[in-house]
Amino acid sequence: MLANINLLPKRDLKNQARNFLGLILAVLLLITLIMIFFQNKSIINEGKRLTEEYAVIQEKLLNSSPKDSTSTNKTSIETLQSGVAYAESISVNIVPVLDYLTEQLPDRGFLLNFHHTDAGELNVVIQFDTNREAAHYLARLKEATFIKGVKLNSLTTNEFGEKEEDGTEVPDNEIDTNTPRTNATYQILLEEDYESLLNGGEDDEHTTS
C-alpha cells in the first residue's frame, strides 16, 4: 500500500484572516486621518475669514464720521418737531370747522369719522336716520361760504324689516329705532382763507338756520 505524502506547507487560515483584517483597519485609519486633516484645514480657513471680516468691520466703524451721525440725528429731531408743530396747527385751525359740521347735524346725527389732508380737503362719515336728512345736510354744507366744494361720495342705508337667524322677519316695532340707519360719506374742499370766512360768516349762518 502506497502512502500519500504532501510535502507542501499547510496554509494557516487564521493568520491570513488576521492579516486581512489588519489591512482593512489600517486603510480605515488612514481615511480617518485624511478626513480630520481636511476638516482642521477648513476650520482654520474659516477662522481666518471671520478674523478678516471682523477687522474690516472695525476699520469701517473707526472711519465713520461722528459728524454724520450727529447730523442725521439732528435732521430726524427737526423733522419730528416740524411734524408735531404742523399737527398742532392743523388741530387748532380745524376745530371751528368741526364745530360748524357738528352744529349742522340733526338731533340724531353722529359724526363717525373725520380725516383732514394737507390740500385742505376733509373726508367725513356721518350717520343719519334717513336719506332725506343726508341730502338736507349736503345742501346746508353747499351754502357755507368757507366751503369751496362738497360732494356726497357714498350713501349706505340699512332698511327696516331685519330678519332673525332662522329667516323670519322682525317686526318694525321691535327694531331699535334709535340707531341711525344711513351712513353718508362727504368730501369737503375748504377755501384757502376758510378761517376768516368761517369767523366772518358764522353769525350769518346761524341767522339763516
C-alpha positions as CSV (number, residue, x, y, z in Angstrom):
1,M,0.0,0.0,0.0
2,L,1.4,3.4,-1.0
3,A,1.5,6.3,1.5
4,N,0.1,9.8,0.4
5,I,2.8,12.2,1.4
6,N,2.1,16.0,1.0
7,L,5.4,17.9,1.1
8,L,3.6,21.4,0.7
9,P,3.2,23.5,3.9
10,K,-0.3,23.8,5.2
11,R,-2.0,27.2,4.9
12,D,-2.6,29.0,8.1
13,L,-6.2,30.3,7.5
14,K,-6.2,32.1,10.9
15,N,-3.1,34.1,10.1
16,Q,-4.5,35.1,6.7
17,A,-7.7,36.3,8.2
18,R,-5.8,38.4,10.8
19,N,-3.6,39.9,8.2
20,F,-6.6,40.8,6.0
21,L,-8.4,42.4,9.0
22,G,-5.3,44.4,9.9
23,L,-5.1,45.7,6.4
24,I,-8.7,46.9,6.5
25,L,-8.2,48.6,9.8
26,A,-5.1,50.3,8.5
27,V,-7.0,51.6,5.5
28,L,-9.8,52.9,7.7
29,L,-7.4,54.6,10.0
30,L,-5.7,56.3,7.0
31,I,-9.0,57.6,5.7
32,T,-10.0,58.9,9.1
33,L,-6.7,60.8,9.4
34,I,-7.2,62.3,6.0
35,M,-10.7,63.5,6.9
36,I,-9.5,65.0,10.2
37,F,-6.7,66.8,8.3
38,F,-9.1,68.4,5.8
39,Q,-11.6,69.3,8.5
40,N,-9.0,71.1,10.5
41,K,-7.8,72.9,7.4
42,S,-11.3,74.1,6.7
43,I,-11.8,75.3,10.3
44,I,-8.6,77.2,10.1
45,N,-9.5,78.9,6.8
46,E,-13.0,79.8,8.2
47,G,-11.4,81.3,11.3
48,K,-9.1,83.4,9.1
49,R,-12.0,84.6,7.0
50,L,-14.0,85.6,10.1
51,T,-11.0,87.4,11.6
52,E,-10.6,89.4,8.3
53,E,-14.2,90.3,8.2
54,Y,-14.1,91.5,11.8
55,A,-11.1,93.6,11.1
56,V,-12.9,95.2,8.1
57,I,-15.9,96.0,10.2
58,Q,-13.7,97.6,12.9
59,E,-12.0,99.7,10.3
60,K,-15.3,100.9,8.9
61,L,-16.6,101.8,12.4
62,L,-13.4,103.7,13.1
63,N,-13.5,105.6,9.8
64,S,-17.2,106.5,10.1
65,S,-17.6,110.2,10.9
66,P,-19.3,111.2,14.2
67,K,-20.4,114.3,12.4
68,D,-22.5,112.3,10.0
69,S,-24.3,110.6,12.9
70,T,-24.9,113.8,14.7
71,S,-26.2,115.5,11.6
72,T,-28.6,112.6,10.9
73,N,-29.9,112.7,14.5
74,K,-30.4,116.5,14.3
75,T,-32.3,116.2,11.0
76,S,-34.6,113.5,12.5
77,I,-35.3,115.6,15.5
78,E,-36.1,118.7,13.4
79,T,-38.4,116.6,11.2
80,L,-40.2,115.3,14.2
81,Q,-40.6,118.7,15.7
82,S,-41.9,120.2,12.5
83,G,-44.4,117.4,12.2
84,V,-45.7,117.9,15.7
85,A,-46.0,121.6,15.1
86,Y,-47.9,121.1,11.9
87,A,-50.2,118.6,13.6
88,E,-50.9,121.1,16.4
89,S,-51.6,123.9,14.0
90,I,-53.9,121.7,11.9
91,S,-55.8,120.5,15.0
92,V,-56.3,124.1,16.2
93,N,-57.3,125.6,12.9
94,I,-59.7,122.8,12.1
95,V,-61.7,123.0,15.4
96,P,-64.1,125.7,14.1
97,V,-64.8,123.6,11.0
98,L,-65.7,120.6,13.2
99,D,-67.9,122.8,15.4
100,Y,-69.7,124.0,12.3
101,L,-70.2,120.5,10.9
102,T,-71.5,119.3,14.3
103,E,-73.9,122.3,14.6
104,Q,-75.5,121.4,11.2
105,L,-76.3,117.9,12.2
106,P,-79.9,116.9,13.0
107,D,-80.8,115.8,16.5
108,R,-79.7,112.2,15.9
109,G,-76.9,112.8,13.5
110,F,-73.5,111.5,14.5
111,L,-70.0,112.3,13.2
112,L,-68.4,108.9,12.9
113,N,-65.1,109.6,11.1
114,F,-63.0,112.6,10.2
115,H,-59.9,113.0,8.1
116,H,-58.1,116.1,7.0
117,T,-55.4,116.3,4.2
118,D,-52.7,118.8,3.5
119,A,-54.6,120.1,0.5
120,G,-57.4,121.5,2.6
121,E,-59.7,118.5,2.0
122,L,-62.0,116.9,4.5
123,N,-63.5,113.4,4.4
124,V,-66.2,112.9,7.0
125,V,-68.6,109.9,7.6
126,I,-71.9,110.8,9.3
127,Q,-74.8,108.7,10.4
128,F,-78.4,109.8,9.9
129,D,-81.8,108.3,10.4
130,T,-82.9,108.8,6.8
131,N,-81.5,109.5,3.4
132,R,-83.5,112.8,3.4
133,E,-81.5,114.1,6.3
134,A,-78.3,113.2,4.5
135,A,-79.4,115.2,1.4
136,H,-80.5,118.1,3.6
137,Y,-77.1,118.1,5.3
138,L,-75.4,118.2,1.9
139,A,-77.5,121.3,1.0
140,R,-76.5,123.1,4.2
141,L,-72.8,122.5,3.5
142,K,-73.1,123.8,0.0
143,E,-74.5,127.1,1.4
144,A,-71.4,127.6,3.7
145,T,-69.1,130.4,2.3
146,F,-65.9,128.8,3.7
147,I,-66.5,125.6,1.7
148,K,-65.3,125.7,-1.8
149,G,-66.9,122.4,-2.9
150,V,-68.6,119.4,-1.4
151,K,-70.0,116.2,-2.7
152,L,-71.6,113.0,-1.4
153,N,-69.3,110.1,-2.2
154,S,-71.3,107.3,-0.8
155,L,-74.7,106.6,0.9
156,T,-75.3,103.3,2.7
157,T,-78.8,102.6,4.0
158,N,-79.9,99.8,6.3
159,E,-83.6,99.5,5.9
160,F,-86.2,98.3,8.4
161,G,-87.5,94.7,8.2
162,E,-84.5,92.9,9.5
163,K,-84.5,89.1,9.8
164,E,-83.7,86.6,12.5
165,E,-81.2,83.9,12.0
166,D,-84.0,81.5,11.1
167,G,-85.1,83.8,8.3
168,T,-88.3,85.2,9.9
169,E,-88.8,88.9,9.6
170,V,-88.6,91.1,12.7
171,P,-91.5,93.5,13.2
172,D,-90.6,97.1,12.8
173,N,-91.7,97.9,16.3
174,E,-89.1,95.5,17.7
175,I,-86.2,97.2,15.9
176,D,-84.1,99.7,17.8
177,T,-85.2,102.9,16.0
178,N,-82.6,104.9,18.0
179,T,-79.8,103.7,15.8
180,P,-79.1,105.8,12.7
181,R,-79.8,103.9,9.6
182,T,-77.9,105.9,6.9
183,N,-74.1,106.3,6.7
184,A,-73.1,109.2,4.4
185,T,-69.5,110.0,3.3
186,Y,-68.8,113.6,2.3
187,Q,-65.8,115.0,0.6
188,I,-65.3,118.7,1.5
189,L,-62.9,121.1,0.0
190,L,-62.2,124.2,2.1
191,E,-61.4,127.7,0.8
192,E,-57.8,128.8,1.3
193,D,-59.0,131.6,3.7
194,Y,-61.6,129.4,5.3
195,E,-60.7,130.6,8.8
196,S,-61.6,134.2,8.1
197,L,-64.6,133.3,6.1
198,L,-65.8,131.0,8.8
199,N,-65.4,133.5,11.6
200,G,-66.9,136.3,9.5
201,G,-69.9,134.4,8.3
202,E,-70.6,132.4,11.4
203,D,-73.3,134.8,12.6
204,D,-74.9,134.9,9.2
205,E,-75.0,131.1,9.1
206,H,-76.7,130.9,12.4
207,T,-79.2,133.5,11.4
208,T,-80.1,131.7,8.2
209,S,-80.5,128.4,10.1
